[in-house]
Amino acid sequence: MSREKSIQLYQAETLSTQQKKELLKIYNKYFPLSIWSKKYFDTFFSDTKRCPIGFFLKAGGTYIGLVLGRLNKHDNFFNINTLLIIPQYQKKGLGKKLLDKIIFEIKKNHSVEKISLHFREQNRLKEFYTNLGFKNHRVDGYYNNGDRKYYMDIKI
Ligand SMILES: CC(C)(COP(=O)(O)OP(=O)(O)OC[C@H]1O[C@@H](n2cnc3c(N)ncnc32)[C@H](O)[C@@H]1OP(=O)(O)O)[C@@H](O)C(=O)NCCC(=O)NCCS
């Protein structure tokens, strides 16, 4: 009988250089159309003016998910830049758990009115985010490869 590995939640601000490297590898593996460079990833965390916030999940020493967000350039709302649960761990409530956690922390620490996010058409996430309270689904530009960029937000 296989035993479930226990899943732990960590705050991304405490990541060491090596841990950032591992997380970046996971991110780039599962988002091959939106590759992040090491420099972009480092800058994401070091640009403290934009109040980066993030959480990740580990199971038995392996990274299985992450969520990252920060203020938009004009400091008037938060943007969730990425949310990922690796395929073997999807549909177990973990994506919702990470999203709830980041929304809770943003609400607690920032007086912004909304949290926004974008996703590719092919990811078919309208229903997922709608069920979690996001609204205002609309096309908001295009990704580099021509994919439609969908926008949703949630008032907080
Ligand atoms: C999208 C993603 C984060 C969801 O994570 P997850 O852990 O599988 O989702 P959860 O198990 O927490 O699902 C929460 C609810 O949403 C539903 N749901 C999950 N994925 C869904 C989808 N693609 N479409 C519609 N509903 C979905 C679940 O059934 C569950 O419903 P319930 O509460 O009624 O049981 C995950 O599928 C993923 O990482 N996908 C690939 C990367 C990606 O597209 N990320 C988003 C980029 S913005």
The ligand as an SDF file (V2000), in Angstrom:
LIG
                    3D

 48 50  0  0  0  0  0  0  0  0999 V2000
   -4.7860   25.4040  -12.6990 C   0  0  0  0  0  0  0  0  0  0  0  0
   -4.1760   24.6100  -11.5690 C   0  0  0  0  0  0  0  0  0  0  0  0
   -3.2460   25.4830  -10.7460 C   0  0  0  0  0  0  0  0  0  0  0  0
   -5.2890   24.0410  -10.6770 C   0  0  0  0  0  0  0  0  0  0  0  0
   -4.6910   23.3810   -9.5720 O   0  0  0  0  0  0  0  0  0  0  0  0
   -5.3650   22.1130   -8.8920 P   0  0  0  0  0  0  0  0  0  0  0  0
   -4.6200   21.8190   -7.6400 O   0  0  0  0  0  0  0  0  0  0  0  0
   -5.4910   21.0140   -9.8730 O   0  0  0  0  0  0  0  0  0  0  0  0
   -6.8240   22.6770   -8.5600 O   0  0  0  0  0  0  0  0  0  0  0  0
   -7.7150   22.3050   -7.2920 P   0  0  0  0  0  0  0  0  0  0  0  0
   -7.6470   20.8300   -7.0500 O   0  0  0  0  0  0  0  0  0  0  0  0
   -7.3490   23.1850   -6.1420 O   0  0  0  0  0  0  0  0  0  0  0  0
   -9.1450   22.6860   -7.8240 O   0  0  0  0  0  0  0  0  0  0  0  0
  -10.0470   23.5140   -7.1300 C   0  0  0  0  0  0  0  0  0  0  0  0
  -11.3950   23.3790   -7.8300 C   0  0  0  0  0  0  0  0  0  0  0  0
  -11.2650   23.7570   -9.2050 O   0  0  0  0  0  0  0  0  0  0  0  0
  -11.6020   22.6630  -10.0700 C   0  0  0  0  0  0  0  0  0  0  0  0
  -10.6590   22.7060  -11.1990 N   0  0  0  0  0  0  0  0  0  0  0  0
   -9.3450   22.3620  -11.1860 C   0  0  0  0  0  0  0  0  0  0  0  0
   -8.7930   22.5860  -12.4040 N   0  0  0  0  0  0  0  0  0  0  0  0
   -9.7820   23.0550  -13.1870 C   0  0  0  0  0  0  0  0  0  0  0  0
   -9.8460   23.4640  -14.5400 C   0  0  0  0  0  0  0  0  0  0  0  0
   -8.7940   23.4420  -15.3410 N   0  0  0  0  0  0  0  0  0  0  0  0
  -11.0450   23.9070  -15.0090 N   0  0  0  0  0  0  0  0  0  0  0  0
  -12.1390   23.9450  -14.2110 C   0  0  0  0  0  0  0  0  0  0  0  0
  -12.1390   23.5900  -12.9040 N   0  0  0  0  0  0  0  0  0  0  0  0
  -10.9820   23.1300  -12.4120 C   0  0  0  0  0  0  0  0  0  0  0  0
  -11.4610   21.4260   -9.2150 C   0  0  0  0  0  0  0  0  0  0  0  0
  -12.2510   20.3730   -9.6830 O   0  0  0  0  0  0  0  0  0  0  0  0
  -11.9000   21.9370   -7.8710 C   0  0  0  0  0  0  0  0  0  0  0  0
  -13.3040   21.9900   -7.8080 O   0  0  0  0  0  0  0  0  0  0  0  0
  -14.1050   21.5750   -6.4730 P   0  0  0  0  0  0  0  0  0  0  0  0
  -13.6190   22.5290   -5.3950 O   0  0  0  0  0  0  0  0  0  0  0  0
  -15.5150   21.7410   -6.8540 O   0  0  0  0  0  0  0  0  0  0  0  0
  -13.6840   20.1720   -6.2080 O   0  0  0  0  0  0  0  0  0  0  0  0
   -3.3730   23.3910  -12.1310 C   0  0  0  0  0  0  0  0  0  0  0  0
   -4.2480   22.6260  -12.9360 O   0  0  0  0  0  0  0  0  0  0  0  0
   -2.1510   23.7710  -12.9330 C   0  0  0  0  0  0  0  0  0  0  0  0
   -1.0910   24.0440  -12.3680 O   0  0  0  0  0  0  0  0  0  0  0  0
   -2.2730   23.7680  -14.2720 N   0  0  0  0  0  0  0  0  0  0  0  0
   -1.1430   24.0110  -15.1710 C   0  0  0  0  0  0  0  0  0  0  0  0
   -0.5670   25.3810  -15.0320 C   0  0  0  0  0  0  0  0  0  0  0  0
   -1.5740   26.4750  -15.2420 C   0  0  0  0  0  0  0  0  0  0  0  0
   -2.3210   26.4950  -16.2040 O   0  0  0  0  0  0  0  0  0  0  0  0
   -1.5310   27.4340  -14.3010 N   0  0  0  0  0  0  0  0  0  0  0  0
   -2.3470   28.6220  -14.3170 C   0  0  0  0  0  0  0  0  0  0  0  0
   -1.6480   29.6940  -15.0900 C   0  0  0  0  0  0  0  0  0  0  0  0
   -2.3730   31.2320  -14.7040 S   0  0  0  0  0  0  0  0  0  0  0  0
  1  2  1  0
  2  3  1  0
  2  4  1  0
  2 36  1  0
  4  5  1  0
  5  6  1  0
  6  7  2  0
  6  8  1  0
  6  9  1  0
  9 10  1  0
 10 11  2  0
 10 12  1  0
 10 13  1  0
 13 14  1  0
 14 15  1  0
 15 16  1  0
 15 30  1  0
 16 17  1  0
 17 18  1  0
 17 28  1  0
 18 19  1  0
 18 27  1  0
 19 20  2  0
 20 21  1  0
 21 22  1  0
 21 27  2  0
 22 23  1  0
 22 24  2  0
 24 25  1  0
 25 26  2  0
 26 27  1  0
 28 29  1  0
 28 30  1  0
 30 31  1  0
 31 32  1  0
 32 33  2  0
 32 34  1  0
 32 35  1  0
 36 37  1  0
 36 38  1  0
 38 39  2  0
 38 40  1  0
 40 41  1  0
 41 42  1  0
 42 43  1  0
 43 44  2  0
 43 45  1  0
 45 46  1  0
 46 47  1  0
 47 48  1  0
M  END
$$$$
